[in-house]
């Protein structure tokens, strides 16, 4: 079976499972701080594992890391269906995130090492967001129309188990390991630090609005799922478009950061902000991945750093803004998030890649 089949078959249910809990966060905790902790624990688990996953995928190949990630996702999904104690749910969400981190880092390393990486990255991120959308919508609908509000978690755990079986029939090596003795992690971190900072903030913003809205809006889970899903749908559209266009990465990221300042505040007043934030997030992710594709021999490490930065943002920002919302109100939390977006417009100009133009 072709490696791309295993990757696409896995990314959809893994991402759907990650979002299946969002519309039903209130079933696990009523306090916004606990909800933020449950939401962020997933991204903490992914944050811890993505860089090691990139290193391991460079050393041993992508496929073994992908399989381990799928297995961990299945185990955590099964347990989350039965466990409701907030503290234990936080631990299980961290385990689920660890599985996703292993899978995503190895899969993205494969994608970004291909000759057609620009278009393939658009397809990969589009399928990733399709999984997120489906997880939100279907789990929200199931929460309202079935006896068990967490039925969506079970459904996507089963689909992830199917994807795990599919990966077992993939025999083609997903990479040729590069020379292992070259110490490149810290030099890459130093060289791309402002690009990675933009990833922490701009990707983390999507997590902030996702985590705050269930408590902020007070509407039914299925409606919350539709609102948040609109963000992912917008991302799907923009990643498919931008991945076929020439662009300058820093210019794209700077303007996206500026626009996100306004979009975050719009989301405080209207769910329309979700669509705008999702569209800009898709543009940003493609620009960041396309630039890092220049690291030809160590895509595992490059994508490990990229995904680590992404999950760091999704871990820290939602939790911090959840605490701020509990103490100072939701407007203050949204305002602080907008300020962080504005900081990227300044710092991204210090990135060495500001003169690079990439073609599809």
DOVEX-947151 format. One record per residue (C-alpha): residue in three letters; x, y, z. Coordinates in steps of 0.5 Angstrom, whole numbers, plus 500, padded with zeros to 3 digits. Example, Ala and Ser with C-alpha at 12.3 -4.5 7.8 and 13.67 -1.06 7.14 Angstrom:
! DOVEX-947151
Ala525491516/Ser527498514/
! end
This chain:
! DOVEX-947151
Unk500500500/Unk503507498/Unk505511504/Unk501517502/Unk495512504/Unk497511511/Unk498518512/Unk491520510/Unk488514513/Unk491516520/Unk491524520/Unk483524519/Unk481520525/Unk487522529/Unk485529528/Unk477528529/Unk478524536/Unk482530538/Unk476535537/Unk471530539/Unk471532546/Unk471540545/Unk463540544/Unk462536551/Unk468539555/Unk462541560/Unk461534561/Unk468533564/Unk468540568/Unk464546569/Unk469551571/Unk473554565/Unk480553568/Unk479546568/Unk476546561/Unk482550559/Unk486545563/Unk483539559/Unk483542552/Unk491544553/Unk493537556/Unk492534549/Unk497539546/Unk502539552/Unk502531550/Unk504533543/Unk509538545/Unk513533549/Unk513528544/Unk513532537/Unk521534537/Unk523527539/Unk518524534/Unk522528529/Unk529526531/Unk526518531/Unk523519524/Unk530521522/Unk534516525/Unk529510524/Unk524512519/Unk517515519/Unk513509519/Unk515506526/Unk513512529/Unk507513525/Unk504506528/Unk506508535/Unk502514535/Unk496511532/Unk496506538/Unk497511543/Unk491515540/Unk487508540/Unk488507547/Unk487514550/Unk481514546/Unk478508549/Unk479510556/Unk476517555/Unk470514553/Unk469511560/Unk473516565/Unk470523567/Unk474525573/Unk477532571/Unk484530573/Unk484523570/Unk481526564/Unk487531563/Unk492525564/Unk489521558/Unk488528554/Unk496528555/Unk497521553/Unk492522547/Unk496528545/Unk503524545/Unk500519540/Unk498525536/Unk505528536/Unk508522534/Unk504521528/Unk504528526/Unk511530526/Unk513523522/Unk507524517/Unk509532516/Unk516530515/Unk515525510/Unk510530506/Unk515536507/Unk521531504/Unk517530497/Unk518534491/Unk511536491/Unk511538498/Unk508545497/Unk501542494/Unk502535498/Unk502540505/Unk496543502/Unk492537502/Unk495534508/Unk493540512/Unk486540509/Unk485533511/Unk487535518/Unk482540518/Unk477536515/Unk478531521/Unk478537526/Unk471539523/Unk468532523/Unk470531530/Unk467537532/Unk460537528/Unk459529529/Unk461529536/Unk456535538/Unk451532534/Unk452525537/Unk452529544/Unk445532543/Unk442526539/Unk444520543/Unk444517550/Unk451518552/Unk454525550/Unk461522549/Unk459517544/Unk463521538/Unk470519542/Unk468512541/Unk466513534/Unk473516532/Unk477511537/Unk474506532/Unk476509526/Unk483511529/Unk484503530/Unk482502523/Unk487507521/Unk492503525/Unk490497521/Unk491500515/Unk498502517/Unk500495518/Unk500494511/Unk504499509/Unk511496507/Unk514502503/Unk519506507/Unk517513508/Unk524516509/Unk531514508/Unk535516514/Unk540522513/Unk547522517/Unk545521524/Unk551524527/Unk550531525/Unk548536531/Unk543540527/Unk537541532/Unk540547536/Unk542551530/Unk536550527/Unk532553533/Unk537559533/Unk536560526/Unk528560525/Unk527562532/Unk522568530/Unk519563525/Unk517558531/Unk515564535/Unk510566530/Unk508559530/Unk507559538/Unk502565537/Unk498564531/Unk497557531/Unk495558539/Unk490563537/Unk486558534/Unk486554541/Unk484560545/Unk478561541/Unk476554541/Unk477553548/Unk474559551/Unk467559547/Unk464553550/Unk464557557/Unk463564554/Unk457563549/Unk453558553/Unk450555547/Unk448548546/Unk454543544/Unk452542537/Unk452549535/Unk459550538/Unk461545534/Unk458548528/Unk461555530/Unk468552531/Unk468548525/Unk467554521/Unk474556523/Unk477549520/Unk473549514/Unk476556512/Unk483553513/Unk481548508/Unk480553503/Unk486557504/Unk491552505/Unk489549498/Unk489556495/Unk496558498/Unk499552497/Unk499553489/Unk501560489/Unk508564490/Unk509568496/Unk514571501/Unk513567507/Unk515573512/Unk510578508/Unk505573509/Unk506572516/Unk506579518/Unk500581514/Unk496575517/Unk498577524/Unk496584523/Unk489582521/Unk489577526/Unk489582531/Unk482585529/Unk479578527/Unk480576535/Unk476582537/Unk471580532/Unk470573535/Unk469576542/Unk463580538/Unk461575533/Unk462567531/Unk464570524/Unk471571527/Unk472564527/Unk472564519/Unk477569519/Unk481566524/Unk481560520/Unk482563514/Unk489566516/Unk491560520/Unk491556514/Unk495561510/Unk500562516/Unk501554516/Unk503553509/Unk508559509/Unk511556515/Unk512549512/Unk514551505/Unk520555508/Unk522550513/Unk522545507/Unk529548505/Unk532544511/Unk532538506/Unk536533510/Unk533533516/Unk526534515/Unk524530521/Unk528535526/Unk525541522/Unk518538523/Unk519536530/Unk521543531/Unk515546527/Unk510542531/Unk513543538/Unk512550537/Unk505549534/Unk503545540/Unk506549545/Unk502555543/Unk496550543/Unk498548550/Unk500555553/Unk495560550/Unk489557552/Unk490555559/Unk493562560/Unk487565557/Unk482561561/Unk485563567/Unk485570565/Unk478569563/Unk476566570/Unk479572574/Unk479578569/Unk473577564/Unk473574557/Unk474581554/Unk481581557/Unk482574555/Unk481576548/Unk484583548/Unk491580551/Unk490574545/Unk490580540/Unk496583543/Unk500577542/Unk498577535/Unk500584534/Unk507582537/Unk508577531/Unk508583526/Unk514586529/Unk518580531/Unk517576524/Unk521582521/Unk527579524/Unk527572521/Unk532571516/Unk527568511/Unk524575510/Unk527576502/Unk525569500/Unk520568495/Unk517561494/Unk513558488/Unk508552488/
! end
